[in-house]
Structures are given as structure tokens and as C-alpha cells.
Amino acid sequence: MRGIRYDASMIKHVVMWRFKNKSDIETARKELEGMRGRVPAMLTIETGVDILNGPASYDLVLITEHEDRAALDAYQADSVHGKVKVVLGKLDSEMVVVNFQSNERDETAV
């Protein structure tokens, strides 16, 4: 498949937020996108704003890809990521996270 690289150790990091103040969605998205190209341990970054606004919907999603568990740990410790976490932590929101091992990486998502 063009644009897809298969690697058994790839880690995907997914975070979703539900904001009490909907005007915080764009603020948070901009903060997250500000990490693009600035965090060496992050291979790709994608953000998305929910389009359905259903009762079970979250408002914003972050998906990042990391070479392996060590790279995910380095991302978590990165100072750029740390500053973004501080800003987002001040916004009134609910957050859920999942990290999983993936067999593929979309080379076109960078």
C-alpha cells in the first residue's frame, strides 16, 4: 500500500476532550497543532473537531504516532508537550486517553 509503513512496534497515542466551554475547543486545537514539527519523538500528529455533537461525542481528538514505547515516553517528557499539557490542563474539560500498538503508520499524515 502506498503511504503505509508496517512496523510491529509503532505506538498510537489517542486523547479526546469534552469541554464545558465550547469556545475552548479551538484554543486547545491550536495548542496541540503547535507541537507539529517541534517534538522529535512524535512521528505524526493529527487533530480533529467532532462534527456530530451527539450526547456521547467528545469535542476534540489528538492522534500521535511514535516509533516505539521509548519514543512515547520521550514525547510525554518533552518540554514542548509539557507546556501544551499545562495550557490544556487549565481548560475545564473531561479527558480520556488510549495508547496502543499498531502495525501500520500512515506516511502521508505528517
MODELLER restraints for C-alpha pairs under 7 A, 6 or more apart:
rsr = mdl.restraints
at = mdl.atoms
rsr.add(forms.Gaussian(group=physical.xy_distance, feature=features.Distance(at['CA:3:A'], at['CA:106:A']), mean=5.79, stdev=0.5))
rsr.add(forms.Gaussian(group=physical.xy_distance, feature=features.Distance(at['CA:3:A'], at['CA:107:A']), mean=4.81, stdev=0.5))
rsr.add(forms.Gaussian(group=physical.xy_distance, feature=features.Distance(at['CA:3:A'], at['CA:108:A']), mean=5.81, stdev=0.5))
rsr.add(forms.Gaussian(group=physical.xy_distance, feature=features.Distance(at['CA:4:A'], at['CA:104:A']), mean=6.27, stdev=0.5))
rsr.add(forms.Gaussian(group=physical.xy_distance, feature=features.Distance(at['CA:4:A'], at['CA:105:A']), mean=5.51, stdev=0.5))
rsr.add(forms.Gaussian(group=physical.xy_distance, feature=features.Distance(at['CA:4:A'], at['CA:106:A']), mean=4.71, stdev=0.5))
rsr.add(forms.Gaussian(group=physical.xy_distance, feature=features.Distance(at['CA:4:A'], at['CA:107:A']), mean=5.62, stdev=0.5))
rsr.add(forms.Gaussian(group=physical.xy_distance, feature=features.Distance(at['CA:5:A'], at['CA:104:A']), mean=5.47, stdev=0.5))
rsr.add(forms.Gaussian(group=physical.xy_distance, feature=features.Distance(at['CA:5:A'], at['CA:105:A']), mean=5.22, stdev=0.5))
rsr.add(forms.Gaussian(group=physical.xy_distance, feature=features.Distance(at['CA:5:A'], at['CA:106:A']), mean=6.63, stdev=0.5))
rsr.add(forms.Gaussian(group=physical.xy_distance, feature=features.Distance(at['CA:5:A'], at['CA:107:A']), mean=6.77, stdev=0.5))
rsr.add(forms.Gaussian(group=physical.xy_distance, feature=features.Distance(at['CA:6:A'], at['CA:103:A']), mean=5.30, stdev=0.5))
rsr.add(forms.Gaussian(group=physical.xy_distance, feature=features.Distance(at['CA:6:A'], at['CA:104:A']), mean=4.23, stdev=0.5))
rsr.add(forms.Gaussian(group=physical.xy_distance, feature=features.Distance(at['CA:6:A'], at['CA:105:A']), mean=6.34, stdev=0.5))
rsr.add(forms.Gaussian(group=physical.xy_distance, feature=features.Distance(at['CA:7:A'], at['CA:103:A']), mean=5.07, stdev=0.5))
rsr.add(forms.Gaussian(group=physical.xy_distance, feature=features.Distance(at['CA:7:A'], at['CA:104:A']), mean=5.79, stdev=0.5))
rsr.add(forms.Gaussian(group=physical.xy_distance, feature=features.Distance(at['CA:8:A'], at['CA:102:A']), mean=6.40, stdev=0.5))
rsr.add(forms.Gaussian(group=physical.xy_distance, feature=features.Distance(at['CA:8:A'], at['CA:103:A']), mean=4.69, stdev=0.5))
rsr.add(forms.Gaussian(group=physical.xy_distance, feature=features.Distance(at['CA:9:A'], at['CA:67:A']), mean=6.73, stdev=0.5))
rsr.add(forms.Gaussian(group=physical.xy_distance, feature=features.Distance(at['CA:9:A'], at['CA:68:A']), mean=5.29, stdev=0.5))
rsr.add(forms.Gaussian(group=physical.xy_distance, feature=features.Distance(at['CA:9:A'], at['CA:101:A']), mean=6.29, stdev=0.5))
rsr.add(forms.Gaussian(group=physical.xy_distance, feature=features.Distance(at['CA:9:A'], at['CA:102:A']), mean=6.85, stdev=0.5))
rsr.add(forms.Gaussian(group=physical.xy_distance, feature=features.Distance(at['CA:10:A'], at['CA:66:A']), mean=5.94, stdev=0.5))
rsr.add(forms.Gaussian(group=physical.xy_distance, feature=features.Distance(at['CA:10:A'], at['CA:67:A']), mean=4.94, stdev=0.5))
rsr.add(forms.Gaussian(group=physical.xy_distance, feature=features.Distance(at['CA:10:A'], at['CA:68:A']), mean=5.17, stdev=0.5))
rsr.add(forms.Gaussian(group=physical.xy_distance, feature=features.Distance(at['CA:10:A'], at['CA:101:A']), mean=5.66, stdev=0.5))
rsr.add(forms.Gaussian(group=physical.xy_distance, feature=features.Distance(at['CA:10:A'], at['CA:102:A']), mean=5.21, stdev=0.5))
rsr.add(forms.Gaussian(group=physical.xy_distance, feature=features.Distance(at['CA:10:A'], at['CA:103:A']), mean=6.36, stdev=0.5))
rsr.add(forms.Gaussian(group=physical.xy_distance, feature=features.Distance(at['CA:11:A'], at['CA:65:A']), mean=5.74, stdev=0.5))
rsr.add(forms.Gaussian(group=physical.xy_distance, feature=features.Distance(at['CA:11:A'], at['CA:66:A']), mean=5.09, stdev=0.5))
rsr.add(forms.Gaussian(group=physical.xy_distance, feature=features.Distance(at['CA:11:A'], at['CA:67:A']), mean=6.34, stdev=0.5))
rsr.add(forms.Gaussian(group=physical.xy_distance, feature=features.Distance(at['CA:11:A'], at['CA:68:A']), mean=5.56, stdev=0.5))
rsr.add(forms.Gaussian(group=physical.xy_distance, feature=features.Distance(at['CA:11:A'], at['CA:69:A']), mean=6.59, stdev=0.5))
rsr.add(forms.Gaussian(group=physical.xy_distance, feature=features.Distance(at['CA:11:A'], at['CA:99:A']), mean=6.75, stdev=0.5))
rsr.add(forms.Gaussian(group=physical.xy_distance, feature=features.Distance(at['CA:11:A'], at['CA:100:A']), mean=5.58, stdev=0.5))
rsr.add(forms.Gaussian(group=physical.xy_distance, feature=features.Distance(at['CA:11:A'], at['CA:101:A']), mean=4.57, stdev=0.5))
rsr.add(forms.Gaussian(group=physical.xy_distance, feature=features.Distance(at['CA:11:A'], at['CA:102:A']), mean=5.80, stdev=0.5))
rsr.add(forms.Gaussian(group=physical.xy_distance, feature=features.Distance(at['CA:12:A'], at['CA:63:A']), mean=6.81, stdev=0.5))
rsr.add(forms.Gaussian(group=physical.xy_distance, feature=features.Distance(at['CA:12:A'], at['CA:64:A']), mean=5.75, stdev=0.5))
rsr.add(forms.Gaussian(group=physical.xy_distance, feature=features.Distance(at['CA:12:A'], at['CA:65:A']), mean=4.59, stdev=0.5))
rsr.add(forms.Gaussian(group=physical.xy_distance, feature=features.Distance(at['CA:12:A'], at['CA:66:A']), mean=6.37, stdev=0.5))
rsr.add(forms.Gaussian(group=physical.xy_distance, feature=features.Distance(at['CA:12:A'], at['CA:99:A']), mean=5.61, stdev=0.5))
rsr.add(forms.Gaussian(group=physical.xy_distance, feature=features.Distance(at['CA:12:A'], at['CA:100:A']), mean=5.41, stdev=0.5))
rsr.add(forms.Gaussian(group=physical.xy_distance, feature=features.Distance(at['CA:12:A'], at['CA:101:A']), mean=6.33, stdev=0.5))
rsr.add(forms.Gaussian(group=physical.xy_distance, feature=features.Distance(at['CA:12:A'], at['CA:102:A']), mean=6.57, stdev=0.5))
rsr.add(forms.Gaussian(group=physical.xy_distance, feature=features.Distance(at['CA:13:A'], at['CA:63:A']), mean=5.61, stdev=0.5))
rsr.add(forms.Gaussian(group=physical.xy_distance, feature=features.Distance(at['CA:13:A'], at['CA:64:A']), mean=5.16, stdev=0.5))
rsr.add(forms.Gaussian(group=physical.xy_distance, feature=features.Distance(at['CA:13:A'], at['CA:65:A']), mean=6.26, stdev=0.5))
rsr.add(forms.Gaussian(group=physical.xy_distance, feature=features.Distance(at['CA:13:A'], at['CA:98:A']), mean=6.11, stdev=0.5))
rsr.add(forms.Gaussian(group=physical.xy_distance, feature=features.Distance(at['CA:13:A'], at['CA:99:A']), mean=4.50, stdev=0.5))
rsr.add(forms.Gaussian(group=physical.xy_distance, feature=features.Distance(at['CA:13:A'], at['CA:100:A']), mean=6.77, stdev=0.5))
rsr.add(forms.Gaussian(group=physical.xy_distance, feature=features.Distance(at['CA:14:A'], at['CA:62:A']), mean=5.60, stdev=0.5))
rsr.add(forms.Gaussian(group=physical.xy_distance, feature=features.Distance(at['CA:14:A'], at['CA:63:A']), mean=4.59, stdev=0.5))
rsr.add(forms.Gaussian(group=physical.xy_distance, feature=features.Distance(at['CA:14:A'], at['CA:64:A']), mean=6.66, stdev=0.5))
rsr.add(forms.Gaussian(group=physical.xy_distance, feature=features.Distance(at['CA:14:A'], at['CA:97:A']), mean=5.66, stdev=0.5))
rsr.add(forms.Gaussian(group=physical.xy_distance, feature=features.Distance(at['CA:14:A'], at['CA:98:A']), mean=5.27, stdev=0.5))
rsr.add(forms.Gaussian(group=physical.xy_distance, feature=features.Distance(at['CA:14:A'], at['CA:99:A']), mean=6.18, stdev=0.5))
rsr.add(forms.Gaussian(group=physical.xy_distance, feature=features.Distance(at['CA:15:A'], at['CA:61:A']), mean=5.65, stdev=0.5))
rsr.add(forms.Gaussian(group=physical.xy_distance, feature=features.Distance(at['CA:15:A'], at['CA:62:A']), mean=5.13, stdev=0.5))
rsr.add(forms.Gaussian(group=physical.xy_distance, feature=features.Distance(at['CA:15:A'], at['CA:63:A']), mean=6.67, stdev=0.5))
rsr.add(forms.Gaussian(group=physical.xy_distance, feature=features.Distance(at['CA:15:A'], at['CA:95:A']), mean=6.96, stdev=0.5))
rsr.add(forms.Gaussian(group=physical.xy_distance, feature=features.Distance(at['CA:15:A'], at['CA:96:A']), mean=5.75, stdev=0.5))
rsr.add(forms.Gaussian(group=physical.xy_distance, feature=features.Distance(at['CA:15:A'], at['CA:97:A']), mean=4.43, stdev=0.5))
rsr.add(forms.Gaussian(group=physical.xy_distance, feature=features.Distance(at['CA:15:A'], at['CA:98:A']), mean=6.58, stdev=0.5))
rsr.add(forms.Gaussian(group=physical.xy_distance, feature=features.Distance(at['CA:16:A'], at['CA:58:A']), mean=6.19, stdev=0.5))
rsr.add(forms.Gaussian(group=physical.xy_distance, feature=features.Distance(at['CA:16:A'], at['CA:60:A']), mean=5.57, stdev=0.5))
rsr.add(forms.Gaussian(group=physical.xy_distance, feature=features.Distance(at['CA:16:A'], at['CA:61:A']), mean=4.39, stdev=0.5))
rsr.add(forms.Gaussian(group=physical.xy_distance, feature=features.Distance(at['CA:16:A'], at['CA:62:A']), mean=6.42, stdev=0.5))
rsr.add(forms.Gaussian(group=physical.xy_distance, feature=features.Distance(at['CA:16:A'], at['CA:95:A']), mean=5.60, stdev=0.5))
rsr.add(forms.Gaussian(group=physical.xy_distance, feature=features.Distance(at['CA:16:A'], at['CA:96:A']), mean=5.39, stdev=0.5))
rsr.add(forms.Gaussian(group=physical.xy_distance, feature=features.Distance(at['CA:16:A'], at['CA:97:A']), mean=6.52, stdev=0.5))
rsr.add(forms.Gaussian(group=physical.xy_distance, feature=features.Distance(at['CA:17:A'], at['CA:58:A']), mean=5.62, stdev=0.5))
rsr.add(forms.Gaussian(group=physical.xy_distance, feature=features.Distance(at['CA:17:A'], at['CA:59:A']), mean=5.79, stdev=0.5))
rsr.add(forms.Gaussian(group=physical.xy_distance, feature=features.Distance(at['CA:17:A'], at['CA:60:A']), mean=5.29, stdev=0.5))
rsr.add(forms.Gaussian(group=physical.xy_distance, feature=features.Distance(at['CA:17:A'], at['CA:61:A']), mean=6.56, stdev=0.5))
rsr.add(forms.Gaussian(group=physical.xy_distance, feature=features.Distance(at['CA:17:A'], at['CA:93:A']), mean=6.27, stdev=0.5))
rsr.add(forms.Gaussian(group=physical.xy_distance, feature=features.Distance(at['CA:17:A'], at['CA:94:A']), mean=5.54, stdev=0.5))
rsr.add(forms.Gaussian(group=physical.xy_distance, feature=features.Distance(at['CA:17:A'], at['CA:95:A']), mean=4.50, stdev=0.5))
rsr.add(forms.Gaussian(group=physical.xy_distance, feature=features.Distance(at['CA:17:A'], at['CA:96:A']), mean=6.70, stdev=0.5))
rsr.add(forms.Gaussian(group=physical.xy_distance, feature=features.Distance(at['CA:18:A'], at['CA:58:A']), mean=4.71, stdev=0.5))
rsr.add(forms.Gaussian(group=physical.xy_distance, feature=features.Distance(at['CA:18:A'], at['CA:59:A']), mean=4.97, stdev=0.5))
rsr.add(forms.Gaussian(group=physical.xy_distance, feature=features.Distance(at['CA:18:A'], at['CA:60:A']), mean=6.88, stdev=0.5))
rsr.add(forms.Gaussian(group=physical.xy_distance, feature=features.Distance(at['CA:18:A'], at['CA:93:A']), mean=5.40, stdev=0.5))
rsr.add(forms.Gaussian(group=physical.xy_distance, feature=features.Distance(at['CA:18:A'], at['CA:94:A']), mean=5.12, stdev=0.5))
rsr.add(forms.Gaussian(group=physical.xy_distance, feature=features.Distance(at['CA:18:A'], at['CA:95:A']), mean=6.53, stdev=0.5))
rsr.add(forms.Gaussian(group=physical.xy_distance, feature=features.Distance(at['CA:19:A'], at['CA:25:A']), mean=6.87, stdev=0.5))
rsr.add(forms.Gaussian(group=physical.xy_distance, feature=features.Distance(at['CA:19:A'], at['CA:59:A']), mean=6.67, stdev=0.5))
rsr.add(forms.Gaussian(group=physical.xy_distance, feature=features.Distance(at['CA:19:A'], at['CA:92:A']), mean=6.04, stdev=0.5))
rsr.add(forms.Gaussian(group=physical.xy_distance, feature=features.Distance(at['CA:19:A'], at['CA:93:A']), mean=4.29, stdev=0.5))
rsr.add(forms.Gaussian(group=physical.xy_distance, feature=features.Distance(at['CA:19:A'], at['CA:94:A']), mean=6.53, stdev=0.5))
rsr.add(forms.Gaussian(group=physical.xy_distance, feature=features.Distance(at['CA:20:A'], at['CA:92:A']), mean=5.91, stdev=0.5))
rsr.add(forms.Gaussian(group=physical.xy_distance, feature=features.Distance(at['CA:20:A'], at['CA:93:A']), mean=5.92, stdev=0.5))
rsr.add(forms.Gaussian(group=physical.xy_distance, feature=features.Distance(at['CA:24:A'], at['CA:91:A']), mean=6.99, stdev=0.5))
rsr.add(forms.Gaussian(group=physical.xy_distance, feature=features.Distance(at['CA:25:A'], at['CA:59:A']), mean=6.88, stdev=0.5))
rsr.add(forms.Gaussian(group=physical.xy_distance, feature=features.Distance(at['CA:25:A'], at['CA:60:A']), mean=6.69, stdev=0.5))
rsr.add(forms.Gaussian(group=physical.xy_distance, feature=features.Distance(at['CA:28:A'], at['CA:88:A']), mean=6.21, stdev=0.5))
rsr.add(forms.Gaussian(group=physical.xy_distance, feature=features.Distance(at['CA:29:A'], at['CA:47:A']), mean=6.79, stdev=0.5))
rsr.add(forms.Gaussian(group=physical.xy_distance, feature=features.Distance(at['CA:31:A'], at['CA:84:A']), mean=6.05, stdev=0.5))
rsr.add(forms.Gaussian(group=physical.xy_distance, feature=features.Distance(at['CA:32:A'], at['CA:84:A']), mean=6.68, stdev=0.5))
rsr.add(forms.Gaussian(group=physical.xy_distance, feature=features.Distance(at['CA:35:A'], at['CA:80:A']), mean=6.71, stdev=0.5))
rsr.add(forms.Gaussian(group=physical.xy_distance, feature=features.Distance(at['CA:35:A'], at['CA:81:A']), mean=6.92, stdev=0.5))
rsr.add(forms.Gaussian(group=physical.xy_distance, feature=features.Distance(at['CA:36:A'], at['CA:45:A']), mean=6.58, stdev=0.5))
rsr.add(forms.Gaussian(group=physical.xy_distance, feature=features.Distance(at['CA:39:A'], at['CA:75:A']), mean=6.87, stdev=0.5))
rsr.add(forms.Gaussian(group=physical.xy_distance, feature=features.Distance(at['CA:39:A'], at['CA:78:A']), mean=6.93, stdev=0.5))
rsr.add(forms.Gaussian(group=physical.xy_distance, feature=features.Distance(at['CA:39:A'], at['CA:80:A']), mean=6.73, stdev=0.5))
rsr.add(forms.Gaussian(group=physical.xy_distance, feature=features.Distance(at['CA:41:A'], at['CA:66:A']), mean=6.35, stdev=0.5))
rsr.add(forms.Gaussian(group=physical.xy_distance, feature=features.Distance(at['CA:41:A'], at['CA:71:A']), mean=5.06, stdev=0.5))
rsr.add(forms.Gaussian(group=physical.xy_distance, feature=features.Distance(at['CA:41:A'], at['CA:72:A']), mean=6.84, stdev=0.5))
rsr.add(forms.Gaussian(group=physical.xy_distance, feature=features.Distance(at['CA:41:A'], at['CA:74:A']), mean=6.07, stdev=0.5))
rsr.add(forms.Gaussian(group=physical.xy_distance, feature=features.Distance(at['CA:41:A'], at['CA:75:A']), mean=5.29, stdev=0.5))
rsr.add(forms.Gaussian(group=physical.xy_distance, feature=features.Distance(at['CA:42:A'], at['CA:64:A']), mean=6.54, stdev=0.5))
rsr.add(forms.Gaussian(group=physical.xy_distance, feature=features.Distance(at['CA:42:A'], at['CA:65:A']), mean=5.99, stdev=0.5))
rsr.add(forms.Gaussian(group=physical.xy_distance, feature=features.Distance(at['CA:42:A'], at['CA:66:A']), mean=5.32, stdev=0.5))
rsr.add(forms.Gaussian(group=physical.xy_distance, feature=features.Distance(at['CA:42:A'], at['CA:75:A']), mean=6.39, stdev=0.5))
rsr.add(forms.Gaussian(group=physical.xy_distance, feature=features.Distance(at['CA:43:A'], at['CA:65:A']), mean=5.38, stdev=0.5))
rsr.add(forms.Gaussian(group=physical.xy_distance, feature=features.Distance(at['CA:43:A'], at['CA:66:A']), mean=5.50, stdev=0.5))
rsr.add(forms.Gaussian(group=physical.xy_distance, feature=features.Distance(at['CA:44:A'], at['CA:64:A']), mean=5.37, stdev=0.5))
rsr.add(forms.Gaussian(group=physical.xy_distance, feature=features.Distance(at['CA:44:A'], at['CA:65:A']), mean=5.20, stdev=0.5))
rsr.add(forms.Gaussian(group=physical.xy_distance, feature=features.Distance(at['CA:44:A'], at['CA:109:A']), mean=6.13, stdev=0.5))
rsr.add(forms.Gaussian(group=physical.xy_distance, feature=features.Distance(at['CA:44:A'], at['CA:110:A']), mean=4.71, stdev=0.5))
rsr.add(forms.Gaussian(group=physical.xy_distance, feature=features.Distance(at['CA:45:A'], at['CA:63:A']), mean=5.79, stdev=0.5))
rsr.add(forms.Gaussian(group=physical.xy_distance, feature=features.Distance(at['CA:45:A'], at['CA:64:A']), mean=4.48, stdev=0.5))
rsr.add(forms.Gaussian(group=physical.xy_distance, feature=features.Distance(at['CA:45:A'], at['CA:65:A']), mean=6.80, stdev=0.5))
rsr.add(forms.Gaussian(group=physical.xy_distance, feature=features.Distance(at['CA:45:A'], at['CA:110:A']), mean=6.45, stdev=0.5))
rsr.add(forms.Gaussian(group=physical.xy_distance, feature=features.Distance(at['CA:46:A'], at['CA:62:A']), mean=5.84, stdev=0.5))
rsr.add(forms.Gaussian(group=physical.xy_distance, feature=features.Distance(at['CA:46:A'], at['CA:63:A']), mean=5.16, stdev=0.5))
rsr.add(forms.Gaussian(group=physical.xy_distance, feature=features.Distance(at['CA:46:A'], at['CA:64:A']), mean=6.40, stdev=0.5))
rsr.add(forms.Gaussian(group=physical.xy_distance, feature=features.Distance(at['CA:47:A'], at['CA:61:A']), mean=5.48, stdev=0.5))
rsr.add(forms.Gaussian(group=physical.xy_distance, feature=features.Distance(at['CA:47:A'], at['CA:62:A']), mean=4.59, stdev=0.5))
rsr.add(forms.Gaussian(group=physical.xy_distance, feature=features.Distance(at['CA:47:A'], at['CA:63:A']), mean=6.35, stdev=0.5))
rsr.add(forms.Gaussian(group=physical.xy_distance, feature=features.Distance(at['CA:48:A'], at['CA:60:A']), mean=5.70, stdev=0.5))
rsr.add(forms.Gaussian(group=physical.xy_distance, feature=features.Distance(at['CA:48:A'], at['CA:61:A']), mean=5.25, stdev=0.5))
rsr.add(forms.Gaussian(group=physical.xy_distance, feature=features.Distance(at['CA:48:A'], at['CA:62:A']), mean=6.81, stdev=0.5))
rsr.add(forms.Gaussian(group=physical.xy_distance, feature=features.Distance(at['CA:49:A'], at['CA:59:A']), mean=5.73, stdev=0.5))
rsr.add(forms.Gaussian(group=physical.xy_distance, feature=features.Distance(at['CA:49:A'], at['CA:60:A']), mean=4.62, stdev=0.5))
rsr.add(forms.Gaussian(group=physical.xy_distance, feature=features.Distance(at['CA:49:A'], at['CA:61:A']), mean=6.57, stdev=0.5))
rsr.add(forms.Gaussian(group=physical.xy_distance, feature=features.Distance(at['CA:50:A'], at['CA:58:A']), mean=6.64, stdev=0.5))
rsr.add(forms.Gaussian(group=physical.xy_distance, feature=features.Distance(at['CA:50:A'], at['CA:59:A']), mean=5.08, stdev=0.5))
rsr.add(forms.Gaussian(group=physical.xy_distance, feature=features.Distance(at['CA:50:A'], at['CA:60:A']), mean=6.04, stdev=0.5))
rsr.add(forms.Gaussian(group=physical.xy_distance, feature=features.Distance(at['CA:66:A'], at['CA:72:A']), mean=5.65, stdev=0.5))
rsr.add(forms.Gaussian(group=physical.xy_distance, feature=features.Distance(at['CA:75:A'], at['CA:81:A']), mean=6.87, stdev=0.5))
